[in-house]
Amino acid sequence: MAEHTSSNITIEAAPGEVMSVISDFDRYPEWTGEVKEAEVLAKDDRGRAEQVRLVLDAGAIKDDHTLAYTWTGEHEVSWTLVKSQMLRSLDGTYRLTPLDGGARTEVTYQLTVDVKIPMLGMIKRKAEKVIIDRALAGLKKRVESGAQA
């Protein structure tokens, strides 16, 4: 089983508000930093993204890749790599846990990345940690600023 990196953050908003930002792929370039373009390629019968093309510029890693998304209830979304120029695999999950009767949300982000070029395991874990920490900080800032409205 592949190793993964995981982290969490508490956001001062209801899970629905948090998931609204997570699921609004068209606006990712406004707040994620690394995502320069996002295009929803396919949607499920509820209008949620099933496949998304993302153009990523994360310094050492520049990539144009497509992810397939799986929505589990209202509080979890997972993704897996469909195709990429630089990545062998990219599997992740956002899991939302309501706190304080749903007024706050604990967001857990789990990520596994494997690149096509050789890279030491500890360097991959460090890169995953940086990606996760930036994503969670950006998500928190975006949700708490009310910019998703």
C-alpha positions in Angstrom: 0.0 0.0 0.0 1.3 3.4 -0.9 2.2 5.8 1.8 0.2 9.0 2.1 0.4 12.3 3.8 -2.5 13.7 5.8 -3.2 16.9 7.7 -6.3 18.8 9.0 -7.5 22.3 9.8 -10.6 23.8 11.4 -12.6 26.3 9.4 -15.1 28.7 10.9 -17.9 27.7 8.6 -20.5 25.0 8.1 -19.5 21.9 6.1 -21.8 22.9 3.2 -20.0 26.2 2.8 -16.6 24.5 2.8 -17.7 21.9 0.2 -19.1 24.7 -1.9 -15.6 26.1 -2.3 -14.0 22.7 -2.8 -16.5 21.8 -5.5 -16.2 25.1 -7.4 -13.3 24.1 -9.7 -13.7 27.0 -12.1 -12.6 29.3 -9.3 -9.5 27.3 -8.1 -7.1 29.7 -9.9 -8.4 32.5 -7.7 -7.3 30.9 -4.4 -5.2 27.8 -4.7 -2.0 29.4 -6.0 -0.6 26.4 -7.8 -3.7 25.8 -10.1 -3.4 28.1 -13.1 -6.4 26.6 -15.1 -9.3 24.4 -14.2 -11.8 22.9 -16.6 -14.7 20.6 -15.6 -14.8 17.9 -18.4 -17.7 15.8 -17.1 -20.4 16.0 -14.4 -22.5 13.4 -12.6 -26.4 13.4 -12.6 -26.3 15.8 -9.6 -24.1 18.4 -11.4 -21.0 17.6 -9.5 -17.6 17.3 -11.3 -16.6 13.8 -12.3 -13.6 14.7 -14.4 -11.5 17.9 -14.1 -8.5 19.0 -16.1 -6.0 21.1 -14.0 -3.0 23.0 -15.2 -0.6 23.1 -12.2 2.5 25.2 -11.6 4.0 24.3 -8.3 7.5 25.5 -8.9 9.4 22.3 -9.6 6.3 20.5 -10.7 4.5 21.9 -13.7 1.8 19.6 -15.1 -1.4 19.4 -17.1 -3.4 16.5 -15.6 -7.0 15.2 -15.4 -8.5 13.9 -12.2 -11.6 11.7 -11.7 -13.7 12.6 -8.7 -15.9 10.5 -6.4 -18.4 12.1 -4.1 -19.4 10.2 -0.9 -22.3 11.8 0.7 -22.2 15.6 1.4 -18.9 15.6 3.4 -16.3 13.7 1.4 -14.8 13.9 -2.1 -11.9 11.7 -3.4 -10.0 11.9 -6.6 -7.6 9.8 -8.6 -5.4 10.5 -11.6 -6.7 9.8 -15.1 -3.8 11.2 -17.1 -0.8 13.4 -16.6 2.5 14.5 -18.1 4.6 14.3 -14.9 2.6 12.2 -12.4 2.2 8.4 -12.2 -0.5 8.7 -9.5 -2.3 11.4 -7.6 -4.9 10.2 -5.1 -6.5 12.4 -2.5 -9.5 13.0 -0.3 -11.1 15.9 1.5 -13.2 14.7 4.5 -15.3 17.2 6.3 -16.4 16.7 9.9 -19.0 19.1 11.5 -18.0 20.6 14.8 -20.0 22.6 17.3 -23.3 21.5 15.9 -22.2 22.3 12.3 -21.0 25.8 12.9 -17.4 24.9 12.3 -15.8 22.2 10.2 -12.7 20.1 10.6 -11.2 19.4 7.1 -8.9 16.4 6.7 -6.9 16.3 3.5 -5.1 13.1 2.5 -2.8 12.9 -0.5 -0.6 10.4 -2.2 1.6 11.6 -5.1 3.9 9.6 -7.3 6.0 11.3 -10.0 7.3 9.7 -13.2 10.8 10.9 -12.4 12.8 9.1 -9.7 12.4 10.8 -6.3 13.3 9.8 -2.7 10.3 8.8 -0.6 11.1 11.5 2.0 11.2 14.2 -0.6 7.9 13.1 -2.0 6.3 13.1 1.5 7.7 16.7 2.0 6.2 17.8 -1.3 2.9 16.3 -0.4 3.0 18.1 3.0 3.7 21.4 1.3 0.8 20.9 -1.2 -1.6 19.9 1.6 -0.6 22.8 3.9 -0.9 25.4 1.2 -4.3 23.9 0.0 -5.7 23.9 3.5 -4.5 27.4 4.3 -5.9 28.6 1.0 -9.2 26.8 1.6 -9.6 28.3 5.1 -8.8 31.8 3.9 -11.2 31.5 0.9 -14.1 30.1 3.0 -13.7 32.4 5.9 -13.5 35.5 3.7 -16.9 34.7 2.2 -15.5 35.0 -1.3 -17.4 31.8 -2.5 -20.7 33.7 -2.6 
